[in-house]
Amino acid sequence: MNCAECRENLVACLEGLLEAEQSRQCQAHLQGCEACRTEYVAINRLQERLTAHGRVAAEVSLVEPVMRVLHHKQIEPERTTLMNLLFKSRWGFGLGAAATTAAVILIIALAAPKAQAKAADVLARGAKAVAKLTSIHLRGQLRTLPADNFSYIDANSAFYPIELWKQFPPEPKWRIDKPGRVIVMDGLQTVMYIKPAKEAVKLPQPTSSAFDTDWLHRIANLSDTINNELRLAQTQGWKLDLAEETAADGRLKSIVTVHAKCGLPEDDYARNKFFHDADTRRVYRFDAQSERLEAVQIYLVRAGGEVQIFDLNQIEYDQPIDPSVWQLDLPADVSWYKEPEKLPDNEKYTAMTAEQAARAFFEACAKEDWNEAGKFMSPVSKSVKDYLGGLQIVSLGQAFTSKSYGGRFVPYEIKFKSGKVQKHNLAVRNDNPAHRWQVDGGI
């Protein structure tokens, strides 16, 4: 379980709603990830505050249109915990969305200026406007590397297209594409394919999001955006702004800006590399008449100034989706990821430090001993063999950590067969059933 998946399940874990295996994976991740533990503690504290003030919040009418929805649905605060309403991660756009929106707005409004409450109200109305969607199609562009992680950002990169198709219950399906990487959840299973490496990984079950795609799903599920942005505005002091503008065609637009803070130190290695590890300014544009979301721009905020990293310029609601979208044709020679299993001499590997594991992996690649290399990496595809085979280790440094990552980074310098030299940091982690260090990135 990675950081994004863990954070999506924190509340369910806190309230004991996860299945046994999910709970085990979440707890294992929390043990090794300080950033997720910090958010877990913050949510726990907020739960205590909401429990203490639940009755007061339930009786205060600050956002009348949303409260009317609550009254109509006959929500009983004594029998439904505010925490469950606030953070339940898998509700749809009906009763759960309305109740969650109203509860969050109440908490925000009790503690924030009127402008914050008005911005929250625009988000709430936006969620209500898409309450009965059957499908959504998003098309935008992202500063990233074409085949890298879906949440990876690179302010110096060119823009590359990114696209999402989503079909809502009762038959949920989704697909996300970027030039070198694709994920398809066809209602039965979730498969990610990395095109240049011809590598794939399969989750044998449907998912609501996977492989660090939650940030894009939250835009597609506007209720998730409200749930996430307003929760963090309350727990971490994020600022919300509301503005209005008139478009060239005379139509009025409502613009909600969320000033998001990642909480990482300026010198943290992971800072500004992924969406959840960066300070961002997120601009949501709504049509004031239809109240529907029309566009999203996200800007990386850094010491040297802002740079736009994401532009969502096309949103299609309730359009038929071609069934072929849910099909993923893979090459016959695709290499599949396998979860590490315990070896006969597993203790030898679990006793290694991160530096020792990095050295053993690179030495195996140097000797082209792919059986040994496979104990540290899955899959060892043909592209990996062609890329790393016969390398020379120039140097290995001391491992270091990031507050947002559950593993360690090992600085390295290697020389390829071609003579090219590469310096980077090898990401390794051992929060898997075999507790062996596994290469997680950086090559």
Secondary structure per residue as TSV (DSSP state, phi and psi in degrees):
chain	resnum	aa	ss	phi	psi
A	1	M	-	360.0	125.3
A	2	N	-	-90.7	-178.6
A	3	C	H	-61.7	-46.5
A	4	A	H	-62.3	-43.5
A	5	E	H	-67.7	-37.7
A	6	C	H	-62.8	-46.8
A	7	R	H	-64.8	-32.3
A	8	E	H	-66.1	-26.6
A	9	N	T	-105.6	7.3
A	10	L	H	-60.9	-45.4
A	11	V	H	-67.0	-43.1
A	12	A	H	-61.1	-37.4
A	13	C	H	-65.3	-44.0
A	14	L	H	-61.5	-36.7
A	15	E	T	-94.7	6.0
A	16	G	T	71.6	30.9
A	17	L	-	-99.9	-5.8
A	18	L	S	-80.5	153.1
A	19	E	-	-67.4	160.4
A	20	A	H	-55.3	-45.8
A	21	E	H	-68.8	-41.3
A	22	Q	H	-61.6	-41.9
A	23	S	H	-63.5	-40.9
A	24	R	H	-62.8	-44.9
A	25	Q	H	-64.7	-39.9
A	26	C	H	-64.4	-45.8
A	27	Q	H	-65.5	-37.7
A	28	A	H	-64.5	-40.4
A	29	H	H	-65.8	-41.5
A	30	L	H	-62.0	-34.0
A	31	Q	H	-63.1	-31.5
A	32	G	H	-107.3	-0.6
A	33	C	-	-124.7	107.0
A	34	E	H	-66.1	-37.2
A	35	A	H	-63.7	-44.7
A	36	C	H	-69.9	-35.1
A	37	R	H	-62.5	-40.1
A	38	T	H	-61.6	-43.6
A	39	E	H	-68.0	-37.1
A	40	Y	H	-59.6	-44.2
A	41	V	H	-64.7	-40.8
A	42	A	H	-63.1	-41.1
A	43	I	H	-66.0	-40.4
A	44	N	H	-60.8	-42.3
A	45	R	H	-66.7	-39.6
A	46	L	H	-64.5	-37.3
A	47	Q	H	-58.9	-42.8
A	48	E	H	-63.4	-39.5
A	49	R	H	-66.5	-42.2
A	50	L	H	-67.7	-37.0
A	51	T	H	-61.6	-41.1
A	52	A	H	-68.3	-33.2
A	53	H	H	-109.2	9.3
A	54	G	H	-56.6	-46.0
A	55	R	H	-65.8	-38.8
A	56	V	H	-63.0	-47.2
A	57	A	H	-61.9	-38.4
A	58	A	H	-66.8	-24.2
A	59	E	H	-97.3	-7.5
A	60	V	-	-96.2	131.4
A	61	S	-	-106.4	99.1
A	62	L	S	-110.8	-30.4
A	63	V	S	-121.8	86.2
A	64	E	H	-57.7	-44.9
A	65	P	H	-59.4	-40.8
A	66	V	H	-73.1	-37.7
A	67	M	H	-64.0	-29.9
A	68	R	H	-65.0	-36.9
A	69	V	H	-63.4	-43.3
A	70	L	H	-58.6	-46.8
A	71	H	H	-63.1	-41.4
A	72	H	H	-61.6	-37.1
A	73	K	H	-83.6	-3.5
A	74	Q	T	55.6	49.6
A	75	I	-	-71.7	132.0
A	76	E	-	-108.7	106.1
A	77	P	T	-57.2	-30.7
A	78	E	T	-67.3	-24.2
A	79	R	T	-108.5	-11.1
A	80	T	S	-125.7	116.3
A	81	T	-	-68.4	140.9
A	82	L	H	-59.1	-35.8
A	83	M	H	-62.3	-42.3
A	84	N	H	-64.2	-40.7
A	85	L	H	-67.1	-40.1
A	86	L	H	-65.8	-44.3
A	87	F	H	-120.2	4.6
A	88	K	-	-57.9	120.2
A	89	S	T	-84.7	-15.4
A	90	R	T	-120.2	22.1
A	91	W	-	-77.6	160.7
A	92	G	-	-90.7	-149.3
A	93	F	S	-98.5	8.5
A	94	G	S	-94.0	-118.8
A	95	L	H	-58.3	-44.5
A	96	G	H	-61.5	-42.6
A	97	A	H	-64.7	-44.1
A	98	A	H	-64.6	-44.4
A	99	A	H	-66.2	-42.4
A	100	T	H	-63.6	-47.0
A	101	T	H	-56.7	-48.7
A	102	A	H	-64.2	-41.9
A	103	A	H	-63.6	-43.3
A	104	V	H	-66.0	-43.8
A	105	I	H	-59.8	-39.8
A	106	L	H	-60.2	-47.2
A	107	I	H	-64.3	-44.6
A	108	I	H	-60.7	-47.1
A	109	A	H	-65.7	-32.6
A	110	L	H	-65.9	-26.3
A	111	A	H	-115.9	-3.2
A	112	A	S	-127.2	164.8
A	113	P	-	-64.4	167.1
A	114	K	H	-59.9	-35.6
A	115	A	H	-59.2	-38.9
A	116	Q	H	-65.1	-43.5
A	117	A	H	-64.1	-38.4
A	118	K	H	-66.8	-40.4
A	119	A	H	-62.5	-41.8
A	120	A	H	-62.6	-36.7
A	121	D	H	-65.7	-38.1
A	122	V	H	-62.9	-42.4
A	123	L	H	-61.5	-41.1
A	124	A	H	-62.9	-43.9
A	125	R	H	-66.2	-34.8
A	126	G	H	-62.9	-39.5
A	127	A	H	-65.8	-41.8
A	128	K	H	-64.3	-34.2
A	129	A	H	-66.5	-22.2
A	130	V	T	-116.7	30.6
A	131	A	T	-68.1	-21.7
A	132	K	T	-123.0	35.6
A	133	L	-	-65.4	145.2
A	134	T	S	-101.2	-27.4
A	135	S	E	-159.1	162.9
A	136	I	E	-148.9	147.2
A	137	H	E	-132.7	120.0
A	138	L	E	-111.9	135.8
A	139	R	E	-135.2	124.3
A	140	G	E	-151.0	-162.3
A	141	Q	E	-142.9	148.7
A	142	L	E	-136.7	137.9
A	143	R	E	-79.2	109.7
A	144	T	S	-160.6	-174.0
A	145	L	-	-103.6	138.0
A	146	P	T	-54.5	-36.5
A	147	A	T	-107.9	3.5
A	148	D	S	-80.7	178.2
A	149	N	-	-47.2	147.5
A	150	F	T	-67.8	-22.3
A	151	S	T	-102.4	5.2
A	152	Y	B	-72.4	134.8
A	153	I	-	-125.8	149.5
A	154	D	-	-143.9	105.5
A	155	A	T	-60.9	-22.1
A	156	N	T	-93.5	-3.1
A	157	S	S	-83.8	161.3
A	158	A	-	-72.8	166.6
A	159	F	E	-78.8	138.1
A	160	Y	E	-125.1	146.7
A	161	P	E	-67.6	145.4
A	162	I	E	-139.4	138.7
A	163	E	E	-141.6	141.0
A	164	L	E	-130.0	134.7
A	165	W	E	-115.9	137.6
A	166	K	E	-144.0	131.0
A	167	Q	E	-112.5	127.2
A	168	F	-	-89.1	165.7
A	169	P	T	-52.3	151.4
A	170	P	T	-86.3	-4.4
A	171	E	S	-123.6	74.2
A	172	P	-	-68.2	134.8
A	173	K	E	-148.5	155.6
A	174	W	E	-157.5	159.7
A	175	R	E	-148.5	139.4
A	176	I	E	-130.7	132.0
A	177	D	E	-124.0	138.7
A	178	K	E	-134.3	170.1
A	179	P	T	-54.0	-37.7
A	180	G	T	-111.9	8.9
A	181	R	E	-153.2	140.6
A	182	V	E	-144.5	144.8
A	183	I	E	-127.8	136.9
A	184	V	E	-129.5	126.2
A	185	M	E	-112.7	105.6
A	186	D	-	-93.3	12.6
A	187	G	S	98.9	-15.9
A	188	L	S	-118.8	-37.9
A	189	Q	-	-150.1	168.1
A	190	T	E	-124.3	124.2
A	191	V	E	-126.7	129.7
A	192	M	E	-111.6	136.8
A	193	Y	E	-126.9	126.5
A	194	I	E	-100.1	110.2
A	195	K	T	-64.9	-53.3
A	196	P	T	-60.4	-36.4
A	197	A	T	-86.7	-11.1
A	198	K	T	53.6	45.9
A	199	E	E	-116.5	145.6
A	200	A	E	-141.9	155.3
A	201	V	E	-136.9	140.1
A	202	K	E	-122.1	132.2
A	203	L	E	-103.9	118.0
A	204	P	S	-79.0	41.5
A	205	Q	S	-158.7	158.1
A	206	P	-	-68.5	151.7
A	207	T	-	-135.7	155.7
A	208	S	S	-85.2	-26.1
A	209	S	S	-163.5	162.3
A	210	A	-	-164.0	158.5
A	211	F	S	55.8	50.2
A	212	D	S	59.2	39.5
A	213	T	-	-107.0	6.0
A	214	D	H	-61.3	-32.3
A	215	W	H	-62.1	-36.0
A	216	L	H	-79.3	-35.5
A	217	H	H	-62.5	-33.9
A	218	R	H	-66.0	-28.3
A	219	I	H	-74.5	-42.5
A	220	A	H	-64.7	-38.5
A	221	N	S	-98.0	88.9
A	222	L	H	-58.8	-29.4
A	223	S	H	-63.7	-34.1
A	224	D	H	-67.2	-35.7
A	225	T	H	-60.5	-46.2
A	226	I	H	-62.1	-47.1
A	227	N	H	-56.1	-44.6
A	228	N	H	-77.5	-52.7
A	229	E	H	-65.0	-42.0
A	230	L	H	-75.5	-32.3
A	231	R	H	-61.3	-45.2
A	232	L	H	-72.9	-30.0
A	233	A	H	-60.4	-36.2
A	234	Q	H	-78.5	-48.4
A	235	T	H	-79.5	-29.0
A	236	Q	H	-120.4	6.7
A	237	G	-	74.2	26.2
A	238	W	-	-65.7	145.4
A	239	K	E	-96.0	140.1
A	240	L	E	-115.3	135.8
A	241	D	E	-121.1	151.8
A	242	L	E	-130.9	131.6
A	243	A	E	-138.2	163.7
A	244	E	E	-130.0	147.3
A	245	E	E	-146.3	158.0
A	246	T	E	-106.7	123.6
A	247	A	-	-74.8	172.3
A	248	A	T	-60.7	-29.8
A	249	D	T	-85.7	5.6
A	250	G	S	88.3	-2.6
A	251	R	-	-80.3	140.9
A	252	L	E	-84.1	136.2
A	253	K	E	-118.5	137.8
A	254	S	E	-103.5	129.5
A	255	I	E	-121.6	115.8
A	256	V	E	-103.4	126.6
A	257	T	E	-114.2	128.8
A	258	V	E	-110.6	123.6
A	259	H	E	-96.8	97.9
A	260	A	E	-93.2	136.5
A	261	K	-	-116.8	132.2
A	262	C	-	-84.6	-22.6
A	263	G	-	82.3	2.8
A	264	L	-	-85.6	146.3
A	265	P	-	-60.9	154.3
A	266	E	T	-59.7	-30.8
A	267	D	T	-95.5	8.8
A	268	D	-	-68.6	134.4
A	269	Y	T	-58.9	-36.9
A	270	A	T	-80.9	-9.6
A	271	R	T	-59.4	134.0
A	272	N	T	69.3	15.9
A	273	K	T	-100.9	-23.5
A	274	F	B	-136.9	159.3
A	275	F	G	-54.3	-46.4
A	276	H	G	-78.6	-1.9
A	277	D	G	-111.7	21.7
A	278	A	S	-135.8	146.8
A	279	D	-	-76.8	128.7
A	280	T	E	-135.5	154.9
A	281	R	E	-112.0	116.8
A	282	R	E	-110.3	120.4
A	283	V	E	-111.6	116.4
A	284	Y	E	-107.9	122.8
A	285	R	E	-108.2	123.8
A	286	F	E	-115.6	144.5
A	287	D	E	-77.0	123.4
A	288	A	T	-65.5	-26.3
A	289	Q	T	-81.4	-53.8
A	290	S	T	-80.1	-20.1
A	291	E	-	66.9	13.4
A	292	R	-	-89.2	149.1
A	293	L	E	-67.6	132.6
A	294	E	E	-114.4	-27.8
A	295	A	E	-162.4	157.2
A	296	V	E	-138.7	132.5
A	297	Q	E	-123.5	136.2
A	298	I	E	-124.0	132.2
A	299	Y	E	-118.5	134.5
A	300	L	E	-78.0	126.4
A	301	V	-	-104.3	119.1
A	302	R	-	-143.8	171.6
A	303	A	T	-58.5	-35.7
A	304	G	T	-80.3	1.8
A	305	G	-	115.5	171.5
A	306	E	-	-82.8	151.1
A	307	V	E	-143.2	134.1
A	308	Q	E	-72.1	130.5
A	309	I	E	-116.2	-15.5
A	310	F	E	-146.2	137.0
A	311	D	E	-137.0	110.8
A	312	L	E	-96.4	106.9
A	313	N	E	-112.8	2.1
A	314	Q	E	-146.7	124.5
A	315	I	E	-130.7	121.6
A	316	E	E	-114.5	125.3
A	317	Y	E	-103.9	135.9
A	318	D	S	55.7	34.9
A	319	Q	-	-94.4	143.4
A	320	P	-	-58.7	139.5
A	321	I	-	-107.7	126.2
A	322	D	-	-59.3	128.8
A	323	P	G	-55.1	-24.7
A	324	S	G	-66.4	-17.7
A	325	V	G	-60.9	-32.6
A	326	W	G	-85.7	4.7
A	327	Q	-	-103.0	139.8
A	328	L	-	-128.6	108.5
A	329	D	-	-88.6	115.1
A	330	L	-	-104.1	148.1
A	331	P	-	-68.2	156.7
A	332	A	T	-64.3	-27.7
A	333	D	T	-97.7	24.7
A	334	V	-	-64.6	143.0
A	335	S	E	-103.8	130.5
A	336	W	E	-102.3	138.4
A	337	Y	-	-69.9	140.4
A	338	K	-	-127.6	135.9
A	339	E	-	-63.6	135.1
A	340	P	-	-59.0	134.8
A	341	E	-	-112.9	156.9
A	342	K	-	-66.2	136.7
A	343	L	-	-96.9	162.2
A	344	P	T	-56.0	-35.6
A	345	D	T	-109.9	39.1
A	346	N	H	-57.9	-34.0
A	347	E	H	-60.8	-31.6
A	348	K	H	-58.4	-38.0
A	349	Y	H	-85.6	-35.1
A	350	T	H	-68.9	-22.6
A	351	A	T	-80.8	-9.6
A	352	M	-	-71.3	149.7
A	353	T	-	-81.8	169.3
A	354	A	H	-60.2	-40.0
A	355	E	H	-64.7	-41.5
A	356	Q	H	-65.0	-39.4
A	357	A	H	-66.0	-41.0
A	358	A	H	-62.8	-43.7
A	359	R	H	-63.7	-44.9
A	360	A	H	-61.9	-38.2
A	361	F	H	-65.6	-50.3
A	362	F	H	-64.4	-37.1
A	363	E	H	-63.6	-38.9
A	364	A	H	-64.3	-39.8
A	365	C	H	-65.6	-38.5
A	366	A	H	-61.4	-39.1
A	367	K	H	-86.4	-4.8
A	368	E	T	56.6	37.8
A	369	D	-	-91.4	85.0
A	370	W	H	-74.2	-21.4
A	371	N	H	-66.0	-43.7
A	372	E	H	-69.5	-42.4
A	373	A	H	-60.6	-32.7
A	374	G	T	-68.1	-14.3
A	375	K	T	-76.0	-13.4
A	376	F	T	-115.3	-7.8
A	377	M	-	-153.1	140.4
A	378	S	S	-142.7	133.1
A	379	P	-	-85.8	159.9
A	380	V	-	-96.9	87.0
A	381	S	-	-81.4	172.9
A	382	K	H	-59.6	-38.4
A	383	S	H	-65.7	-35.7
A	384	V	H	-65.5	-44.3
A	385	K	H	-62.2	-44.9
A	386	D	H	-64.1	-35.3
A	387	Y	H	-78.2	-45.1
A	388	L	H	-103.6	-12.1
A	389	G	T	-61.0	130.6
A	390	G	T	77.8	14.9
A	391	L	-	-68.2	166.6
A	392	Q	E	-120.8	136.9
A	393	I	E	-84.4	119.3
A	394	V	E	-87.1	-47.5
A	395	S	E	-162.0	154.6
A	396	L	E	-131.2	135.0
A	397	G	-	-102.5	-173.1
A	398	Q	-	-82.1	135.0
A	399	A	-	-65.2	148.8
A	400	F	B	-138.8	171.2
A	401	T	-	-123.2	167.8
A	402	S	-	-127.5	146.2
A	403	K	T	-66.1	-18.5
A	404	S	T	-102.4	2.0
A	405	Y	-	-126.2	135.8
A	406	G	S	-82.1	-2.5
A	407	G	S	-113.6	-149.9
A	408	R	E	-134.5	159.0
A	409	F	E	-114.0	131.2
A	410	V	E	-114.6	113.4
A	411	P	E	-63.9	138.7
A	412	Y	E	-145.5	159.5
A	413	E	E	-137.0	123.2
A	414	I	E	-128.9	158.9
A	415	K	E	-121.1	125.7
A	416	F	-	-82.3	169.0
A	417	K	T	-55.7	-34.4
A	418	S	T	-71.4	-12.5
A	419	G	S	99.1	-11.7
A	420	K	-	-68.1	138.7
A	421	V	E	-107.3	137.4
A	422	Q	E	-127.8	131.5
A	423	K	E	-113.5	130.4
A	424	H	E	-164.5	-170.2
A	425	N	E	-122.3	121.2
A	426	L	E	-81.6	122.4
A	427	A	E	-88.0	123.9
A	428	V	E	-131.5	148.0
A	429	R	E	-148.1	153.6
A	430	N	-	-126.2	23.3
A	431	D	-	-88.0	60.3
A	432	N	S	-130.1	167.1
A	433	P	T	-56.2	-30.6
A	434	A	T	-86.6	-13.3
A	435	H	-	58.1	29.0
A	436	R	-	-97.0	149.3
A	437	W	-	-65.4	129.7
A	438	Q	E	-123.5	138.0
A	439	V	E	-68.5	125.5
A	440	D	E	-117.0	-2.6
A	441	G	E	156.0	177.5
A	442	G	-	95.1	11.8
A	443	I	-	-129.2	360.0
